[in-house]
Amino acid sequence: MTRLAAALLCACTALPVAAHAQDAQRPEVARAAATLQASVVDWRRDIHRHPELGNRETRTAAKVAEHLRGLGLEPTTGIAHTGVTAVLKGGRPGPRIALRADMDALPVTERTGLPFASTATAEYRGQTTGVMHACGHDAHTAILMGVAQALVAMRDELPGEVLFVFQPAEEGAPEGEEGGASMMLAEGIFRDFRPDAVFGLHVFSTLQAGQIGVRGGPLMAASDRFSIDVIGRQTHGSRPWGGIDPIVAAADLVGTAQTIVSRRTNISTLPAVVSFGAIDGGIRYNIIPDKVELVGTIRTFDEDVRKAIFADLENVATHVAAAHGATVETRIPAEDGNPVTANDPALTARLLPSLQAVAGADNVVDPSLTMGAEDFSYYAREVPGLFFFVGATPKGQDPMRAPSNHSPEFDLDESALDLGLRALLQVSLDYLHSDAG
């Protein structure tokens, strides 16, 4: 028995018998997976070949909407720029659930060598870059397309209602734009259809193909982005004393900022991270520029720690720059960040057997806290949520050495598509039938 199963066993026993998920994979799940396997692979490869950045997923959204219409559903398009939703009403009374998949790709130039590898490019932060599904959102979209088809085929006997949510910009909206889960909610997707629970999944390189990772409570970190402009005074590189060098000040700032976590934050119980992701300043070898821009991310699991790191980073930036005669403009837009992704403990306990039914009890593991972030967290703040990982690294390959999510070499064992479809379908059916009354 996994640690998670043992920890949650007590919680399960407190639930009424009718709330227990099935202990075996539903036969209709196995049949649907076998029927849809080839189609899901084809959809995923097509979407992988044609990736699109956040708020620009026009081709992907059109493909999804066309598929939903072909199933007899009436999709709503253009939500939060390119989002797509549709509601399936079952033939019997029952609860409401929402199922979510993200559609956006990343500004990464692919190096997988796959026959369906992306050759797409786009403009990002003023530069031309390759575009790649380096995080597996192509898989998530294809899986939910398959689950939608399977559930529509069961419509007459299906209790309740299902909201399918195909979301743009999970990786963040372009600068100066809104997007993602928060915008989907702001535009009312849960206003007219208030689900009793929301489910989602993510393929993950740190798990072996065939494994599922899930835990109750906090799972993925809150994420915040920051930018710091270090402002000096331009001068010729041959006479640095004639100006104020923002490059040297920025380098000192980056080094000193490492002490925020290593020396000022208590990470004995919950981890935290401050990372710089880009430095931009100067254009010519012999000119010291006026300004250097630093951008990065903060990851936390505790709101007090989050606020303290914000204050510490601003303090470090201001005083280190001042020591060099420079000034700074620090921006940490808290409203743009993602909250902690936390699974509802009771819902996790209730549906743990559903995940074990499709993967096998020994293949459902309790993952450590993940510093990656997910804007699924916004949905799970509105209604009870369950978010789980599906292993993507082929058996025989060490997941700790495999190219990680966001790597230009990231690829997934396509058996993850089958397991993801079966897991999301089983969870959905077990929840709907157990609450059908």
Residue pairs with C-beta under 8 A, 6 or more apart in sequence:
1 9
1 361
2 361
2 362
2 364
2 365
2 366
3 366
4 214
4 215
4 216
4 352
4 364
4 365
4 366
5 352
5 356
5 361
5 364
7 216
7 366
8 216
8 345
8 348
8 349
8 352
9 349
11 216
11 345
11 346
11 349
12 20
12 349
12 350
12 352
15 346
15 349
15 350
18 434
18 435
19 350
19 434
19 435
20 350
20 353
20 434
21 350
21 351
21 352
21 353
21 354
21 357
21 427
21 430
21 431
21 434
22 353
22 354
22 357
22 426
22 430
23 353
23 356
23 357
24 357
25 357
25 358
25 422
25 426
26 357
26 426
26 429
26 430
28 150
28 154
28 429
29 150
29 358
29 422
29 425
29 426
29 429
30 422
32 146
32 149
32 150
32 153
32 421
32 425
33 150
33 418
33 421
33 422
33 425
35 150
36 146
36 149
36 150
36 421
37 417
37 418
37 421
39 146
39 149
40 142
40 143
40 145
40 146
40 417
40 418
40 421
41 142
41 414
41 417
43 63
43 67
43 141
43 142
43 145
43 146
44 138
44 139
44 141
44 142
44 414
44 417
45 116
46 63
46 116
47 60
47 63
47 103
47 133
47 138
47 141
47 142
48 114
48 116
48 117
48 118
48 133
48 138
49 116
49 117
49 118
50 59
50 60
50 118
50 120
51 105
51 106
51 118
51 120
51 131
51 132
51 133
51 138
52 58
52 59
52 60
52 103
52 104
52 105
52 120
52 122
52 131
53 104
53 105
53 106
53 107
53 122
53 124
53 131
53 174
54 104
54 168
54 169
54 170
54 171
54 172
54 173
54 174
54 179
54 180
55 80
55 81
55 82
55 104
55 168
55 169
55 173
55 174
55 177
55 179
56 82
56 104
56 122
57 82
57 103
57 104
57 168
58 82
60 82
60 103
60 141
61 77
61 82
61 83
61 84
61 103
61 166
61 168
64 75
64 84
64 103
64 141
64 145
64 166
65 75
65 77
65 84
67 145
67 148
67 149
68 74
68 75
68 84
68 86
68 148
68 164
69 75
71 148
71 149
71 152
72 152
73 86
73 87
73 88
73 148
73 152
73 164
74 86
74 87
75 84
75 85
75 86
76 84
76 85
76 86
77 83
77 84
79 85
79 184
79 187
79 189
80 167
80 168
80 169
80 178
80 179
80 180
80 183
80 184
80 186
80 187
81 168
81 169
81 177
81 179
81 183
82 103
82 168
83 165
83 166
83 167
83 168
83 184
83 189
84 164
84 166
85 163
85 164
85 165
85 166
85 189
86 148
86 163
86 164
87 161
87 162
87 163
87 164
87 193
88 148
88 151
88 152
88 155
88 158
88 161
88 162
88 164
89 155
89 161
90 154
90 155
90 157
90 158
90 159
90 160
90 161
90 162
90 432
91 155
91 156
91 157
91 158
92 157
92 158
92 159
92 160
92 436
93 159
93 160
93 436
93 437
94 158
94 159
94 160
94 161
94 432
94 433
94 435
94 436
94 437
95 159
95 160
95 161
95 196
95 197
95 431
95 432
95 435
95 436
96 160
96 161
96 162
96 163
96 193
96 194
96 195
96 196
97 160
97 161
97 162
97 163
97 195
97 196
97 197
97 198
97 199
97 428
97 431
97 432
98 162
98 163
98 164
98 165
98 189
98 190
98 193
98 195
98 197
98 198
98 199
98 379
98 383
99 144
99 147
99 148
99 162
99 163
99 164
99 165
99 198
99 199
99 200
99 424
99 428
100 144
100 165
100 166
100 167
100 181
100 198
100 199
100 200
100 376
100 379
101 137
101 140
101 141
101 143
101 144
101 165
101 166
101 167
101 200
102 137
102 140
102 141
102 167
102 168
102 170
102 171
103 137
103 140
103 141
103 166
103 167
103 168
103 170
104 137
104 168
104 169
104 170
104 171
105 118
105 131
105 132
105 133
105 134
105 135
105 137
105 138
105 171
106 131
106 132
106 133
106 134
106 135
106 171
106 406
107 122
107 124
107 125
107 129
107 130
107 131
108 129
108 130
108 131
108 132
108 134
108 406
108 407
108 408
109 129
109 130
109 132
109 408
110 117
110 118
110 119
110 130
110 132
110 134
110 408
111 408
111 409
112 408
112 409
112 410
112 411
114 411
118 130
118 131
118 132
118 133
119 130
120 130
120 131
120 132
121 128
121 129
121 130
121 131
122 128
122 129
122 131
123 129
124 174
125 175
125 278
130 408
132 408
133 139
134 405
134 406
134 407
134 408
134 410
135 171
135 405
135 406
135 410
136 202
136 203
136 204
136 392
136 405
136 410
136 412
137 170
139 203
139 392
139 412
139 416
139 417
139 420
140 200
140 201
140 202
140 203
140 420
141 166
142 417
143 201
143 417
143 420
143 421
143 424
144 164
144 166
144 424
146 417
146 421
147 164
147 421
147 424
147 425
147 428
148 164
150 421
150 425
151 158
151 162
151 425
151 428
154 429
158 432
159 432
159 433
159 435
159 436
159 437
160 432
160 435
160 436
161 193
162 428
162 432
163 189
163 193
163 195
165 184
165 189
165 379
167 180
167 181
167 184
168 179
168 180
169 179
169 180
169 183
170 180
170 181
170 374
170 375
170 376
172 179
172 180
172 225
172 336
173 179
173 180
173 183
178 186
180 375
180 378
181 375
181 376
181 377
181 378
181 379
182 375
182 378
185 378
185 379
185 382
190 379
190 382
190 383
194 383
195 383
196 383
196 384
196 435
197 344
197 347
197 383
197 384
197 385
197 386
197 431
198 376
198 379
198 380
198 382
198 383
198 384
198 385
198 386
199 385
199 386
199 387
199 424
199 427
199 428
199 431
200 376
200 379
200 385
200 386
200 387
201 387
201 388
201 389
201 390
201 420
201 423
201 424
202 374
202 387
202 388
202 389
202 390
203 389
203 390
203 391
203 392
203 405
203 412
203 416
203 420
204 213
204 389
204 390
204 391
204 392
204 405
205 392
205 393
205 399
205 402
205 403
205 404
205 405
205 407
205 410
205 412
206 367
206 389
206 393
206 399
206 400
206 404
207 213
207 365
207 367
207 389
207 390
207 391
207 392
207 393
207 399
208 391
208 393
208 394
208 395
208 399
209 391
209 392
209 393
209 394
209 395
209 412
209 413
209 415
209 416
209 419
210 359
210 360
210 363
210 391
210 395
210 415
210 419
211 359
211 363
211 364
211 365
211 390
211 391
212 355
212 358
212 359
212 363
212 364
212 365
212 388
212 389
212 390
212 391
212 419
212 423
213 364
213 365
213 366
213 367
213 388
213 389
213 391
214 343
214 348
214 352
214 355
214 364
214 366
214 367
214 386
214 387
214 388
214 389
215 343
215 348
215 366
215 367
216 343
216 344
216 345
216 348
216 349
217 342
217 343
217 345
218 301
218 340
218 341
218 342
218 369
219 341
219 342
219 343
219 367
219 369
219 370
219 387
220 340
220 341
220 369
220 370
220 371
220 372
220 373
220 374
220 377
220 387
221 271
221 273
221 299
221 300
221 301
221 340
221 341
221 369
221 370
221 371
221 372
221 373
222 299
222 300
222 301
222 306
222 337
222 338
222 339
222 340
222 373
222 377
223 297
223 298
223 299
223 337
223 338
223 372
223 373
224 297
224 298
224 299
224 300
224 306
224 310
224 332
224 333
224 334
224 336
224 337
224 338
225 295
225 296
225 297
225 298
225 332
225 333
225 336
225 337
226 295
226 296
226 297
226 298
226 313
226 330
226 331
226 332
227 293
227 294
227 295
227 330
227 331
228 250
228 253
228 293
228 294
228 295
228 313
228 317
228 328
228 329
228 330
228 331
229 291
229 292
229 293
229 294
229 328
229 329
229 330
230 246
230 249
230 250
230 253
230 281
230 291
230 292
230 293
230 294
230 317
230 321
230 326
230 327
230 328
231 246
231 290
231 291
231 321
231 326
231 327
231 328
231 329
232 243
232 244
232 245
232 246
232 249
232 288
232 289
232 290
232 291
232 292
232 324
232 325
232 326
233 243
233 244
233 290
234 243
234 287
234 288
234 289
234 290
235 241
235 242
235 243
235 244
235 245
235 287
235 288
236 242
236 286
236 287
236 288
237 285
237 286
237 287
237 288
238 286
240 288
243 288
244 324
244 325
244 326
245 288
245 324
245 326
246 281
246 288
246 289
246 290
246 291
246 292
246 326
247 281
247 282
247 288
247 289
247 292
248 324
249 292
249 320
249 321
249 323
249 324
249 325
249 326
250 279
250 281
250 292
250 294
252 320
252 323
252 324
253 294
253 316
253 317
253 320
253 321
253 328
254 276
254 279
254 294
256 316
256 320
257 274
257 276
257 313
257 316
257 317
258 274
259 316
260 274
260 309
260 312
260 313
260 316
261 267
261 272
261 273
261 274
261 309
264 308
264 312
265 272
265 305
265 308
265 309
265 312
266 305
270 300
270 301
270 302
270 305
270 369
271 299
271 301
271 369
271 371
272 298
272 299
272 300
272 301
272 305
272 309
273 297
273 298
273 299
273 300
273 371
274 296
274 297
274 298
274 309
274 313
275 296
275 297
275 299
276 294
276 295
276 296
277 295
277 296
277 297
278 293
278 294
278 295
278 296
279 292
279 293
279 294
280 292
280 293
280 295
281 289
281 291
281 292
281 293
282 288
282 289
282 292
283 289
298 306
298 309
298 310
298 313
298 332
298 337
299 371
299 373
300 306
300 309
300 340
301 340
301 369
310 332
310 334
313 330
313 332
314 330
314 332
317 328
317 330
318 328
318 330
321 327
321 328
338 373
338 374
338 375
338 377
338 378
339 377
339 378
339 381
340 377
341 373
341 374
341 376
341 377
341 380
341 387
342 377
342 380
342 385
343 380
343 385
343 386
343 387
344 380
344 384
344 385
344 386
346 384
347 384
347 385
347 386
348 386
350 431
350 434
351 386
351 427
351 430
351 431
352 364
353 430
354 423
354 426
354 427
354 430
354 431
355 364
355 388
355 423
355 426
355 427
356 364
357 426
358 419
358 422
358 423
358 426
359 419
359 423
367 389
372 405
374 387
376 385
376 387
379 385
380 387
386 427
388 423
390 416
390 419
390 420
390 423
391 399
391 413
391 416
391 419
392 411
392 412
392 413
392 416
393 399
393 402
393 412
393 413
394 413
395 413
403 409
403 410
403 411
404 410
